[in-house]
Amino acid sequence: MLEAALFDAFRALARLFPIDYVSNSGAWLCRRLGPLTTAHRVAERNIRIAFPHLTDAEVKTLLQEQWTELGRSLAEFAILDRVVADESRLAIEGEALLGAIAAGERPVVFISGHFSNFEMMAAAMVRCGVRVQVTYRAMNNPRMDERVRRTRFSYGVRMFAPKGLEGARELMRAIGRGESVALLNDQKFNGGVEVPFFGVPAMTAPGPSTFALRFGIPIQPLSVQRTGPGARFRVVVHEQMVLEATGDRDADIHEGVRRITAFIEDRVRARPAEWFWVHRRWPNEVYRR
């Protein structure tokens, strides 16, 4: 109850101020508090795994930049409906492609990672009229989970599919109805497929590849970039991936997971400060070294 009450209080306070003031305040606060948390050590270890060539000074700079970005995104969550309502704050590169998906008869599997304020990708799909089931991990606190869902509802997301077995079943039913599905595919998944991520084996969810192969539909990668100043973004609609069904299901899924993970890695390399570095992406033993 306390967590939900604090969220309500912050949301009420944030809505008294201009959008960019809220974003800047979140950045300022997270830059100062983030380094005091255990997540800071996780982020530093991840950065050193991904970019072993960086000097200590460069690692320190990237750590500060990723806390700045995370702080902005966390603060902006309280005012997402206001951000999305201001169309000048969200540009879509490849908007015609999303429009074609919305107008077409064949759904797609949207994939991406936790880049910048990743909520903007769902906002872009809503703006273009794409019917899509957006997956999410339910929060442990049911009161907070309800607030997260309500916040996403406020900017137009209407269809949610929880992660897990029942969520996977709902996604398959959605594809059968002609709806697209959207998954973030850059976090550790113990029961997944092992593929290299920055040259280190990482367990990765096979869901997007499995859906694409099972229904014979393309994978549509998206990414989001902060263009600034403050809460301004560009969603990029990338070239579609079409997975080949060779008859060897396991090999085909593995190749799909590899291609998706390579896409995620390329986006992280291009804009490293905007990725979610505080997640333990690699096997536990990597963090014991």
Steps between C-alpha positions, in 0.01 A plus 500: 500500500787739582658450156172580326442801723845637419435452130167684527666785687781530246257486209284773652807718561647437154179610330537846650812571294596525131597177325869580455531618860376158615741322263796714610415451867493123458840514333646716779364275774609171344852629428541557872316203650574233239871463586405429862301187409606140434371545144797728437739206540288292262504778242876542530560127459273489196677794337840340555373173346358675196780753452821354648711756311357800691723680748389549860419862420287398201315241708430763764362737236276233349372407846401862562336524158293184547380617843400829341301318232338258745404785731333685216302195391385417853381855563329522161293192578286711733405735215502268198157609382617862487819409313313292242224760457762750379563357152807719452677291763482173308629462145464169318762401243322256274148602599369377164617148586298504822205632305531214253505248786189662648321485164621155394351160565819335622623568854864529603709424807638830629829466688724747675695556821496729801629805315450852639133549590382178336135593564530723193501197271155394618390862465619501137301184425191648661539820296517300176196289588680166531300237687762343721524298818777648715666258740596609848632352821245542778643677803518314829294770668145471357421862588803619306418263214157656474654847485747399231221355286285810560788727398550309176128504438507879534711539187308249293628147565191283529622143453736342751636145515685396816827313472492127570313200364154656503638814342659294221166333436329838480762622253438200276125561517562865412710411195225260394258796510731701277646716777871574528697430817783698660780368720815645653765237440814622679474355851625179655270200454626191682294257295598659171750452221870569549640749250791744515434851624810720481694177453379345827240218505162629618174314554233667288125452462404315179142631493523749211677251274258223597195714418646620170585149383177342621276752321729584209504871576787751501684646796482878512786657699450840662724726703459832676748783539491806721550805281469760775501740653299331773215270403532487121536176309535326167359150445680321215324228300780275374511254212291192563653160571355198323605171661554197282322177595741225395321216674746497790288684757766533769762628258254747345400639840866527602579695184207734564610563858856563379384756244276683747778510761745633241250777421475588871880504532535731200254746651680495836835562330355792308348674806642334814378762749137423411496129585376347829837405651375420852363155402709183552495399135766228510529176705544539876859375494599797287417729792704299750830564324 
